[in-house]
């Protein structure tokens, strides 16, 4: 698991549980390096002093709070720790609530909590208690320089601290055009609802997270490997011209789509008879064989005649006539 990123204690009432915090997830995003397309050299960024434009090394960088324009109070890591040592060293449980009352929208980042030295028994006590009562703990914790709202949730034998978003960080949905249940434009028939429910039931299965993969990332890495094998290590693939999307009508036959999803043949079209006749006529026109084009005289293009060849042909014509004359006399 590696080094812990935070050490402190869970505190509620008079209970004090020493714990260590570890990241619960890892980022598998593609790590792409920015290159200069002219010579494919990596592009870097420099930290510089805005006063003299000179580069600044990490050891010379400190943190400050701007209390007025261009006026700062410098705060060291020790200052931040001493400001409120209790807040920076404890996960303070404020209340216990039912797990299903916290919407998923509030969950942000998970961390594993492991018991610290001498904390095995009280750690197990909190874990088993949360399981028995079916509750989660709502707490506050300071990580680095920010205080987080958090939920303590049991996952198997591990207590997970999941940071939560504050209510004022959740954007309202008032400005979104979301159809209400009574909206006429989004009215759903009983047949559509039953077929959708049948489709959901047919696709239902047990949750097995191991079967899901980041297929896009895998495809990109396969493409990288293919380019390396082909020695295309510095070739830029230029984008193709975008194709115009096919125009679609606004009317959607939802029942037909659901039937196709369920593996059934869609029913007859609900369009009027006149429309279907017009469509059949259009289909007949498309199916009718096209007239055969006239056969070309020659597929190969005519060769261009040079001036020298033209003169040679002109000189050859009188000689041919002279040879043909004696033959005619003999025949006579």
C-alpha positions as CSV (number, residue, x, y, z in Angstrom):
1,X,0.0,0.0,0.0
2,X,3.0,2.3,0.5
3,X,3.3,5.3,2.9
4,X,0.2,6.8,4.5
5,X,-0.8,10.3,3.4
6,X,-2.3,11.3,6.7
7,X,-2.1,10.1,10.3
8,X,-4.5,11.0,13.1
9,X,-7.5,9.5,14.9
10,X,-11.2,9.0,14.6
11,X,-13.0,10.8,17.4
12,X,-16.6,10.5,18.6
13,X,-17.7,11.1,22.2
14,X,-14.9,9.8,24.3
15,X,-13.8,7.2,21.8
16,X,-10.3,7.8,20.2
17,X,-9.2,5.5,17.4
18,X,-5.7,6.0,15.9
19,X,-5.8,5.5,12.1
20,X,-3.7,6.0,9.0
21,X,-5.2,7.2,5.7
22,X,-4.3,5.6,2.4
23,X,-5.5,6.3,-1.1
24,X,-8.3,3.9,-2.1
25,X,-8.2,4.5,-5.9
26,X,-5.5,5.1,-8.5
27,X,-5.6,7.2,-11.6
28,X,-5.2,5.1,-14.8
29,X,-5.6,8.0,-17.2
30,X,-3.3,8.0,-20.2
31,X,-0.2,10.1,-19.4
32,X,0.4,11.9,-22.6
33,X,3.4,14.2,-23.0
34,X,3.1,17.5,-24.9
35,X,5.6,17.7,-27.8
36,X,6.7,20.4,-30.2
37,X,5.4,19.2,-33.6
38,X,8.4,20.8,-35.4
39,X,11.1,18.5,-33.8
40,X,9.1,16.3,-31.4
41,X,10.9,17.7,-28.3
42,X,9.0,17.6,-25.0
43,X,7.3,20.8,-23.9
44,X,8.1,21.9,-20.3
45,X,6.8,24.5,-18.0
46,X,8.8,26.7,-15.7
47,X,8.0,28.3,-12.4
48,X,9.2,31.9,-12.7
49,X,9.3,35.0,-10.6
50,X,6.8,37.5,-12.0
51,X,8.9,40.3,-10.8
52,X,12.2,39.5,-12.5
53,X,11.1,36.7,-14.9
54,X,13.8,34.4,-13.4
55,X,13.1,30.7,-12.8
56,X,12.3,29.7,-9.2
57,X,13.3,26.3,-7.7
58,X,11.0,24.3,-5.4
59,X,13.1,25.0,-2.3
60,X,12.5,28.8,-2.7
61,X,8.7,28.5,-3.0
62,X,6.5,29.3,0.1
63,X,2.8,29.7,0.4
64,X,1.1,33.0,1.1
65,X,-2.4,34.4,1.5
66,X,-3.2,37.6,-0.4
67,X,-5.0,39.8,2.1
68,X,-4.8,42.9,-0.1
69,X,-3.6,43.7,-3.6
70,X,0.0,42.4,-3.8
71,X,0.2,42.1,0.0
72,X,0.7,38.6,1.4
73,X,0.9,36.8,4.7
74,X,3.4,33.9,4.4
75,X,2.1,30.6,5.9
76,X,4.5,27.7,6.4
77,X,3.4,24.1,6.9
78,X,4.1,24.4,10.6
79,X,1.8,27.5,10.7
80,X,-1.0,25.6,9.1
81,X,-0.6,22.7,11.5
82,X,-0.4,24.9,14.6
83,X,-3.5,27.0,13.6
84,X,-5.8,24.2,14.7
85,X,-3.9,21.1,15.8
86,X,-7.1,19.3,16.7
87,X,-8.7,19.8,13.3
88,X,-5.6,18.7,11.5
89,X,-5.2,15.6,13.5
90,X,-8.7,14.1,14.0
91,X,-11.6,12.8,12.0
92,X,-14.3,14.2,14.1
93,X,-17.6,12.3,13.7
94,X,-20.5,14.8,14.1
95,X,-23.5,12.4,13.6
96,X,-24.6,9.0,12.4
97,X,-27.2,8.8,9.6
98,X,-28.8,6.1,7.4
99,X,-26.5,5.2,4.5
100,X,-29.3,5.6,1.9
101,X,-30.1,9.1,2.9
102,X,-26.9,10.6,1.4
103,X,-27.3,11.0,-2.4
104,X,-24.5,9.6,-4.6
105,X,-24.1,13.1,-6.0
106,X,-22.4,14.1,-2.7
107,X,-19.7,11.4,-2.7
108,X,-16.3,12.6,-4.0
109,X,-13.0,10.8,-3.1
110,X,-12.6,7.5,-1.2
111,X,-9.7,6.8,1.2
112,X,-8.9,3.6,3.2
113,X,-8.6,4.0,7.0
114,X,-6.3,1.4,8.6
115,X,-5.9,1.1,12.4
116,X,-2.8,2.8,13.9
117,X,-0.6,1.4,16.6
118,X,-2.8,-0.1,19.4
119,X,-6.0,0.8,17.6
120,X,-7.1,-2.7,16.4
121,X,-9.8,-3.3,19.0
122,X,-11.5,0.1,18.9
123,X,-11.3,0.1,15.1
124,X,-13.1,-3.3,15.0
125,X,-15.6,-2.0,17.5
126,X,-16.6,1.0,15.4
127,X,-16.7,-1.2,12.2
128,X,-19.0,-3.8,13.7
129,X,-21.2,-1.2,15.3
130,X,-21.7,0.6,12.0
131,X,-22.6,-2.7,10.3
132,X,-25.1,-3.7,13.0
133,X,-27.0,-0.4,13.1
134,X,-26.8,0.2,9.3
135,X,-25.5,3.7,9.7
136,X,-22.6,5.8,8.3
137,X,-20.6,8.4,10.2
138,X,-20.7,12.0,9.0
139,X,-17.4,13.7,10.0
140,X,-15.1,16.6,9.3
141,X,-11.4,16.2,8.4
142,X,-8.6,18.5,7.3
143,X,-6.5,17.1,4.4
144,X,-3.6,19.4,3.5
145,X,-5.2,22.9,3.8
146,X,-8.8,22.1,3.2
147,X,-11.5,20.9,5.6
148,X,-13.7,18.2,4.1
149,X,-17.0,16.9,5.0
150,X,-16.7,13.1,5.0
151,X,-18.7,9.8,5.4
152,X,-17.2,6.8,7.2
153,X,-18.6,3.7,5.4
154,X,-17.8,0.0,6.0
155,X,-16.6,-2.0,3.0
156,X,-16.0,-5.5,4.2
157,X,-13.5,-5.3,7.0
158,X,-12.3,-1.9,6.1
159,X,-13.6,1.5,7.2
160,X,-13.6,3.8,4.2
161,X,-13.5,7.6,4.5
162,X,-15.3,9.1,1.5
163,X,-15.0,12.9,1.3
164,X,-18.3,14.6,0.5
165,X,-19.2,17.7,-1.3
166,X,-20.8,20.5,0.7
167,X,-24.4,21.4,-0.2
168,X,-23.4,24.8,-1.7
169,X,-21.0,22.9,-4.1
170,X,-23.9,21.1,-5.7
171,X,-25.3,23.1,-8.6
172,X,-29.1,23.5,-8.8
173,X,-31.0,22.0,-11.7
174,X,-33.4,24.9,-12.1
175,X,-31.8,26.1,-15.4
176,X,-31.8,22.6,-17.0
177,X,-34.6,21.7,-19.3
178,X,-35.6,18.4,-17.6
179,X,-39.1,17.1,-18.5
180,X,-41.4,16.5,-15.5
181,X,-43.5,13.4,-15.0
182,X,-46.6,15.4,-16.1
183,X,-45.1,16.8,-19.3
184,X,-47.0,16.0,-22.5
185,X,-43.8,15.9,-24.6
186,X,-42.5,13.2,-22.4
187,X,-45.7,11.2,-21.8
188,X,-45.0,7.5,-21.4
189,X,-47.6,4.8,-22.2
190,X,-48.1,1.7,-20.0
191,X,-46.9,-0.4,-22.9
192,X,-43.7,1.5,-23.3
193,X,-43.0,1.3,-19.5
194,X,-43.7,-2.4,-19.4
195,X,-41.4,-3.1,-22.3
196,X,-38.6,-0.9,-20.8
197,X,-39.0,-2.8,-17.5
198,X,-38.7,-6.1,-19.3
199,X,-35.6,-4.9,-21.1
200,X,-34.0,-3.9,-17.8
201,X,-34.9,-7.2,-16.2
202,X,-33.4,-9.1,-19.2
203,X,-30.2,-7.2,-18.8
204,X,-29.9,-7.4,-15.0
205,X,-27.0,-9.4,-13.6
206,X,-24.8,-9.5,-10.5
207,X,-22.3,-6.7,-9.9
208,X,-18.9,-8.0,-10.9
209,X,-16.6,-5.0,-11.3
210,X,-13.7,-7.2,-12.6
211,X,-15.5,-7.7,-15.9
212,X,-15.5,-4.0,-16.8
213,X,-12.4,-2.5,-18.3
214,X,-11.3,0.9,-19.7
215,X,-11.5,-0.4,-23.3
216,X,-10.7,3.1,-24.7
217,X,-7.4,3.2,-22.8
218,X,-6.6,-0.4,-23.9
219,X,-7.3,0.4,-27.5
220,X,-5.1,3.5,-27.4
221,X,-2.2,1.5,-25.8
222,X,-2.7,-1.2,-28.5
223,X,-2.4,1.6,-31.2
224,X,0.8,2.8,-29.5
225,X,2.3,-0.7,-29.5
226,X,1.3,-1.1,-33.2
227,X,3.0,2.2,-34.1
228,X,6.1,1.3,-32.2
229,X,6.4,-2.1,-34.1
230,X,5.8,-0.3,-37.4
231,X,8.5,2.3,-36.4
232,X,6.0,5.1,-36.8
233,X,7.3,6.7,-33.6
234,X,7.2,10.2,-34.8
235,X,4.4,10.2,-37.4
236,X,1.5,12.5,-36.9
237,X,-1.9,11.2,-38.1
238,X,-3.8,14.2,-39.4
239,X,-7.6,14.3,-38.9
240,X,-9.9,13.4,-41.7
241,X,-12.7,15.5,-42.9
242,X,-15.8,15.2,-40.7
243,X,-18.8,13.5,-42.4
244,X,-22.1,15.3,-42.1
245,X,-24.4,13.3,-39.8
246,X,-27.4,11.7,-41.4
247,X,-30.5,13.7,-40.9
248,X,-33.1,12.0,-38.7
249,X,-36.7,12.7,-38.2
250,X,-38.0,14.0,-34.9
251,X,-40.6,11.2,-34.5
252,X,-39.3,8.1,-32.7
253,X,-41.1,4.9,-32.6
254,X,-40.1,4.0,-29.0
255,X,-42.1,0.7,-29.0
256,X,-40.2,-0.5,-32.1
257,X,-36.9,0.3,-30.6
258,X,-37.8,-1.5,-27.4
259,X,-38.9,-4.5,-29.4
260,X,-35.7,-4.6,-31.3
261,X,-33.7,-4.3,-28.1
262,X,-35.7,-7.3,-26.7
263,X,-34.9,-9.4,-29.8
264,X,-38.4,-9.2,-31.2
265,X,-39.4,-8.2,-34.7
266,X,-40.9,-4.7,-34.7
267,X,-44.6,-4.4,-35.4
268,X,-46.2,-2.8,-38.4
269,X,-45.5,0.9,-38.9
270,X,-48.1,3.1,-37.4
271,X,-47.8,5.6,-40.3
272,X,-50.9,6.2,-42.6
273,X,-51.5,3.9,-45.6
274,X,-50.8,6.7,-48.1
275,X,-47.3,7.2,-46.6
276,X,-46.6,3.5,-46.8
277,X,-47.7,3.4,-50.5
278,X,-45.4,6.3,-51.3
279,X,-42.6,4.5,-49.6
280,X,-43.2,1.3,-51.5
281,X,-43.2,3.2,-54.8
282,X,-39.9,4.8,-53.8
283,X,-38.5,1.4,-53.0
284,X,-39.6,0.0,-56.4
285,X,-37.9,2.8,-58.1
286,X,-34.7,2.1,-56.2
287,X,-34.9,-1.7,-57.0
288,X,-35.7,-1.2,-60.7
289,X,-32.5,-2.0,-62.8
290,X,-30.9,1.0,-64.4
291,X,-30.5,1.2,-68.2
292,X,-27.2,-0.2,-69.4
293,X,-24.9,2.4,-70.7
294,X,-23.7,2.4,-74.3
295,X,-20.5,0.4,-74.9
296,X,-17.5,2.7,-75.2
297,X,-15.6,2.5,-78.4
298,X,-12.3,2.0,-76.6
299,X,-11.4,2.0,-73.0
300,X,-7.8,3.0,-73.6
301,X,-7.3,6.7,-74.4
302,X,-6.0,7.7,-77.8
303,X,-2.3,8.2,-78.0
304,X,-1.1,11.7,-78.9
305,X,0.4,12.0,-82.4
306,X,3.8,13.7,-82.6
307,X,4.7,16.0,-85.6
308,X,7.4,13.5,-86.8
309,X,5.0,10.6,-86.9
310,X,2.4,12.7,-88.8
311,X,5.1,13.6,-91.5
312,X,6.1,10.0,-91.8
313,X,2.5,8.9,-92.4
314,X,2.0,11.6,-95.1
315,X,5.1,10.5,-96.9
316,X,4.1,6.8,-96.8
317,X,0.7,7.4,-98.5
318,X,2.0,8.3,-102.1
319,X,4.5,5.3,-102.0
320,X,1.6,3.0,-101.1
321,X,-0.5,4.3,-104.0
322,X,2.5,3.8,-106.5
323,X,2.9,0.1,-105.4
324,X,-0.8,-0.5,-105.7
325,X,-0.9,0.8,-109.4
326,X,1.0,-2.1,-111.2
327,X,-1.0,-4.6,-109.3
328,X,-4.2,-3.1,-110.7
329,X,-2.9,-3.1,-114.3
330,X,-2.0,-6.9,-114.1
331,X,-5.4,-7.6,-112.8
332,X,-7.0,-5.7,-115.7
